[in-house]
Amino acid sequence: MSHLITPDYGQQFLFPPALEDWVAKDHPVRFLREFVDQCDLEAMKFEMPTAEAGRPVYDRSLLLKIWLYGYYFRIRSTRKLEAACIDLVPLRWLCGLLVPDHNTLWRFWRDNKKPLRALFKQTVKLALNTGCVGLALQAVDGTKIPACASGYSGWSKKYMVKVLAALEATLEQTEAKIVEENTAVNPPSVRLPETLAQRDTLREKIKEGLAQLAEEKRQHYHPVEPEARRMKVQDTNRYAYNAQAVADAKEGVIVACEATRQEADAHQLVPMIEQARENLEPAKTEKTVTVADTGYGNGADVQAAADKGLPVVVPPMGEKKEHPYATKYFSVDLPAQTATCPEKRVLDYQGQTTKKGQVVQRFRCHHQDCPVRAQCTKDPKGRQIEVWPHHAAVQAMRAQLKTEPAQKLFAQRCHIIEPCFARIKQHDGFRRWTVWGLEGVQAQWALVCATLNLRILCKKWQLKQRPKPACNTAA
């Protein structure tokens, strides 16, 4: 007969249990403690906590360990972290039975946004030193993550202009009426009622928003989070930030990360590659190839990568819009100022113009007897093409993509970077920023990416902590 096991709540210990025995030797919390203890928090410029009289002062390394534990185990709320310091045995072990309150945790986050970004670089360097980074192939991509602010409270430019006009009219009438009623009683000064002051504040806020929209040439503005921008997120337009990442092909370590306000991935290729090279030491990444999707195939970006000698494989934009007489099929010699169409007819040089700060060369076909004129253009003056300065670099990239080695490299892109975003959004449930403003978003994205790297590094560490099985030497 089996013995029924029940807990004995009155059990007494001859010796008190040691704190070190509370978690297993290969538990991730031990790795997090070891990682933070090896970091030079002073060099990374983490703020030393200070407090007023009566407030407890916790060491910065302890607070950093708690935040890393929270993101590692998907706890990103300060209040939930405070509760976890009491309820979760591994975190109690990590804290040494100390329980910092949520305000202390929040102040640490508020004062250390830049150092948290530097912490991500430490994970990259550690991954490089432990052999988790291959330095042969990496992939860059971006994902749009909705802002913390509600999208329903955003303003369109049309709405702001309409409200501003109504406010101006209302304020002028109200102010004139108040001055008229109070002139005989108290001429020196007139105090506006609270409702009028609120309207005046709203007017200034709208003017500030319209000035920002005019400067950035945008059509939408959020009064609570003005740095967020309208982006396409899952087939809907939301106020969001664009999170960028570069992942290494060997084990999926994220070697560079950034959060921007740009709605598209254009002009992010070179900055992300340069950040990855800086994090991994430039001398070790000279031959590292970076693959990216069409969103990074802006002609200016392809040219910039070529000028800096950065090996990239990226399809130029507009490749899906096939046309038998597209500009890419024309043979162009810019120094000689000549262009030849697919029908071997030479176009006439029409001079140059300036677009988006770049000099664009123009060529026009005047061959009225061309048999494919109707298929080539509907312009009665003849087909005109515009050749940008990056034309040669884009053509070279198209030729490279036709080769088998480049096609094999590009085929690996989705297997390198996409799983990283899948882990962040699905496994970690990180589908919306929980902080406000661009600086906070950049710090949070760095911490999220650092957590992914720490999980990869922790697996390596766990293999060393587990005892090796004894070999059977019996004959």
Sequence and secondary structure as in RCSB ss.txt:
>XXXX:A:sequence
MSHLITPDYGQQFLFPPALEDWVAKDHPVRFLREFVDQCDLEAMKFEMPTAEAGRPVYDRSLLLKIWLYGYYFRI
RSTRKLEAACIDLVPLRWLCGLLVPDHNTLWRFWRDNKKPLRALFKQTVKLALNTGCVGLALQAVDGTKIPACAS
GYSGWSKKYMVKVLAALEATLEQTEAKIVEENTAVNPPSVRLPETLAQRDTLREKIKEGLAQLAEEKRQHYHPVE
PEARRMKVQDTNRYAYNAQAVADAKEGVIVACEATRQEADAHQLVPMIEQARENLEPAKTEKTVTVADTGYGNGA
DVQAAADKGLPVVVPPMGEKKEHPYATKYFSVDLPAQTATCPEKRVLDYQGQTTKKGQVVQRFRCHHQDCPVRAQ
CTKDPKGRQIEVWPHHAAVQAMRAQLKTEPAQKLFAQRCHIIEPCFARIKQHDGFRRWTVWGLEGVQAQWALVCA
TLNLRILCKKWQLKQRPKPACNTAA
>XXXX:A:secstr
        TT   SS   GGGSS TT HHHHHHHHHHHS TTTTT       TTS    HHHHHHHHHHHHHTT 
  HHHHHHHHHH HHHHHHHTT    HHHHHHHHHH HHHHHHHHHHHHHHHHHTT   SSEEEEEEEEEE SS 
GGG EEHHHHHHHHHHHHHHHHHHHHHHHHHHTTT  S     HHHHHHHHHHHHHHHHHHHHHHHT SEE SS 
TT EEEEETTEEEEEEEEEEEEETTT  EEEEEEES SSSTT HHHHHHHHHHHH GGG TT EEE  GGG  HH
HHHHHHHTT  EE   TTTTS  TT GGGSEEETTTTEEE TTS EEEEEEEEEETTEEEEEEE   TT TTHHH
H   TT  EEEE TTHHHHHHHHHHHTSHHHHHHHHTHHHHHHHHHHIIIIIS   S  S HHHHHHHHHHHHHH
HHHHHHHHHHHHHHHS         
